[in-house]
Amino acid sequence: MKLNTLVKAFPMMEIKLDAPLADYSYTKTGGPADAIVFPRSVEEVRDIVVWVKENQVPLTILGNLSNLIVRDGGIRGVVMILTLMDQILVNQTQITALSGAKIIDVSQAAYKAGLTGLEFACGIPGSTGGAIFMNAGAYGGEMVDIPLTVLTIDRDNQLHEYDRSMCDFSYRHSVFQENNEIILSVTLNLTSGDALKIKAEMDRLTDLRQSKQPLEYPSCGSVFKRPPGHFTGKLIQDAGLQGMQMGGAQISTKHAGFIVNIAGATATDYENLIHFIQAKIWELNEVKLETEVRIIGQPLEEA
């Protein structure tokens, strides 16, 4: 099998074969990947890109697996998880982070350097690359609000650089959702500010998040995008669905926009509950709920 040669090709890289992605996902669900690789540098990413192309093996790129559901059948080929690429460099008012660095950690680095503009991200659990990929946002701020440069690599091992205007940002969208390029690093251009005020704002947002979100359970974060003219949580509450459970997955009793894993849920439980919510909200309101969470991988019966 080709994947057996992967370990021999990269003896110094952390590689796991037939490993459950539930061990890494925020929902604690997800089937096995044929192989998971954990590069530590841009050079190692490029080496893997060359290897999978030469060996005609599928490649899936993942960050912190926070706003993601991996189906119970898992993912075939190589899964590259970038969380070991977590270096953060502060240079005056610029911060450059490799794509696997947690955006929470980048916001902390900004605060410690007295830089403002990233306070909104202090509670977003995703990676920096994932935050760019999704144009992540919270409490009125989004990645699109920050002047930035993004370094990527395509599947032919060619490097590309994007400025903010080239990223095609919109609500929970970026060009990287279509172009199949791998985000390697992000440089943020922030503004000097008062560290005490920055910290106070981050503390305020953290308190808001802890009071309103069900952080005590595994979840995939906000499940649905906000439909125009509506609030998702209120639609679900008004439909009488809050607290509903399928398998081990439950619509959170604390925040109806979240689905939590309260009793050994499977990814199938999550998908079934998502589809039920979408159908019910359409039936009652003719409002189409689109998922913010990404759902990838194979159903169990296709594995």
Residue pairs with C-beta under 8 A, 6 or more apart in sequence:
2 55
2 57
3 17
3 34
3 35
3 57
3 78
4 17
5 55
6 15
6 35
6 37
6 51
6 78
7 15
7 17
9 51
10 37
10 44
10 47
10 48
10 51
13 37
13 38
13 39
13 40
13 44
14 37
14 38
14 84
15 35
15 36
15 37
15 38
16 33
16 35
16 36
17 34
17 35
18 32
18 33
18 34
18 35
19 32
19 33
19 35
19 36
20 30
20 31
20 32
20 74
21 30
21 31
21 32
21 33
21 36
21 65
21 70
21 74
21 75
21 79
21 297
22 28
22 29
22 30
22 31
22 70
24 30
24 36
24 62
24 65
24 81
25 65
25 68
25 69
25 70
25 220
26 64
26 65
26 66
26 67
26 68
26 125
26 218
26 219
26 220
26 221
27 68
27 69
27 218
27 219
27 220
27 261
27 265
27 267
27 270
28 218
28 261
28 265
29 69
29 70
29 72
29 261
29 265
29 266
29 267
29 269
29 270
30 65
30 69
30 70
30 71
30 72
30 74
30 267
30 297
31 70
31 71
31 72
31 73
31 74
31 75
31 267
31 297
31 298
31 300
31 303
32 74
33 60
33 74
33 75
33 78
33 79
34 74
34 75
34 76
34 77
34 78
34 79
35 77
35 78
35 79
36 78
36 79
36 80
36 81
37 48
37 78
37 79
37 80
37 81
38 80
38 81
38 82
38 83
38 84
39 45
39 47
39 48
39 80
39 82
39 84
39 85
40 84
40 85
41 85
42 85
42 98
42 153
42 184
42 185
45 80
45 82
45 85
45 153
45 182
45 184
46 153
46 157
48 59
48 78
48 80
49 59
49 153
49 155
49 157
49 182
50 157
51 57
52 58
52 59
52 77
52 78
53 155
53 156
53 157
57 77
57 78
58 76
58 77
58 78
59 77
59 78
59 79
59 80
59 155
60 75
60 77
60 78
60 79
60 80
60 296
61 80
61 82
61 182
62 68
62 79
62 80
62 81
62 82
63 81
63 82
63 83
63 99
63 100
63 126
63 127
63 128
63 129
63 130
63 133
64 83
64 100
64 102
64 125
64 126
64 127
64 130
65 81
66 125
66 126
66 127
66 130
66 220
66 221
67 126
67 130
67 134
67 136
67 220
67 221
67 222
67 292
67 293
67 294
68 220
68 293
68 294
68 295
68 296
69 220
69 267
69 270
69 271
69 293
69 294
69 295
69 296
70 267
70 296
70 297
71 267
71 268
71 271
71 295
71 296
71 297
71 298
71 299
71 300
72 266
72 267
72 268
72 297
72 299
72 300
72 303
73 297
73 298
73 299
73 300
73 301
73 302
73 303
74 297
74 298
74 303
75 296
75 297
75 298
76 298
80 182
81 100
82 98
82 99
82 100
82 127
82 129
83 100
83 127
84 100
85 98
85 99
85 100
85 101
85 184
86 97
86 98
86 100
86 101
86 102
86 105
87 97
87 98
87 101
88 95
88 96
88 97
88 98
88 101
88 105
88 106
88 109
89 95
89 96
89 97
90 109
90 110
90 113
90 115
93 115
93 189
93 190
93 191
93 192
94 187
94 188
94 189
94 190
95 106
95 109
95 110
95 113
95 115
95 118
95 187
95 188
95 190
96 185
96 186
96 187
96 188
97 106
97 109
97 128
97 185
97 186
97 188
98 128
98 184
98 185
99 127
99 128
99 129
99 130
99 132
99 182
99 183
99 184
99 185
99 186
100 127
100 128
100 129
101 127
101 128
102 125
102 126
102 127
102 128
103 118
103 121
103 124
103 126
103 127
103 128
103 130
103 131
103 136
104 121
104 122
104 123
104 124
104 125
106 118
106 121
106 128
106 188
107 118
107 119
107 121
107 122
107 202
108 122
110 116
110 117
110 118
110 188
110 190
110 198
111 119
111 122
111 195
111 198
111 199
111 202
112 195
114 192
114 193
114 194
114 195
114 198
115 190
115 191
115 192
115 193
115 198
116 190
116 191
116 192
116 193
116 194
116 197
116 198
117 145
117 146
117 188
117 190
117 191
117 193
118 146
118 188
118 190
119 141
119 198
119 201
119 202
119 205
120 137
120 138
120 139
120 140
120 141
120 142
120 205
121 131
121 136
121 138
121 141
121 143
122 202
122 205
122 206
123 138
123 205
123 206
123 209
124 131
124 136
124 138
125 221
126 134
126 136
128 186
129 183
129 184
129 186
130 136
131 143
132 143
132 148
132 150
132 167
132 174
132 176
132 183
132 186
133 174
133 176
133 177
133 183
134 172
134 173
134 174
134 292
135 142
135 143
135 144
135 167
135 169
135 170
135 171
135 172
135 173
135 174
136 142
136 143
136 172
137 143
137 144
137 172
138 205
138 209
139 205
139 208
142 169
143 169
144 164
144 167
144 169
144 170
146 164
146 188
146 189
146 190
147 163
147 164
147 188
147 189
148 163
148 164
148 167
148 186
148 187
148 188
148 189
149 161
149 162
149 163
149 164
149 186
149 187
150 161
150 162
150 163
150 167
150 176
150 183
150 185
150 186
150 187
151 159
151 160
151 161
151 183
151 184
151 185
151 186
151 187
152 159
152 160
152 161
152 162
152 176
152 181
152 182
152 183
152 184
153 159
153 160
153 181
153 182
153 184
154 160
154 179
154 180
154 181
154 182
155 180
155 181
159 184
160 181
162 175
166 175
167 174
167 175
167 176
168 174
168 175
171 225
171 226
172 225
172 292
176 183
209 215
212 254
212 255
213 254
213 255
213 258
214 252
214 253
214 254
214 255
214 258
214 260
217 252
217 260
217 261
217 262
218 260
218 261
219 252
219 258
219 259
219 260
219 261
220 259
220 270
220 293
221 258
221 292
221 293
222 232
222 257
222 258
222 292
222 293
223 232
223 257
223 258
223 259
223 274
223 277
223 291
223 292
223 293
224 232
224 257
224 277
224 289
224 290
224 291
224 292
224 293
225 232
225 289
225 290
225 291
225 292
226 232
227 235
227 287
227 288
227 289
227 290
230 285
230 287
232 256
232 257
232 289
233 255
233 256
233 257
234 256
235 281
235 285
235 287
235 289
236 242
236 251
236 256
236 257
236 277
236 281
237 256
238 284
239 280
239 281
239 284
239 285
241 251
241 256
241 277
241 280
242 251
242 252
242 253
242 256
243 250
243 251
243 253
244 250
244 251
244 273
244 276
245 251
245 262
245 273
246 269
246 272
246 273
246 276
247 263
247 265
247 266
247 268
247 269
247 272
248 261
248 262
248 263
248 264
248 265
248 266
248 269
249 259
249 260
249 261
249 262
249 265
249 266
249 269
249 270
249 272
249 273
250 259
250 260
250 262
250 273
251 258
251 259
251 273
251 277
252 258
252 259
252 260
259 270
259 273
259 274
261 270
267 295
267 297
268 299
268 300
271 295
274 291
274 295
277 289
278 288
278 289
281 287
281 289
282 288
282 289
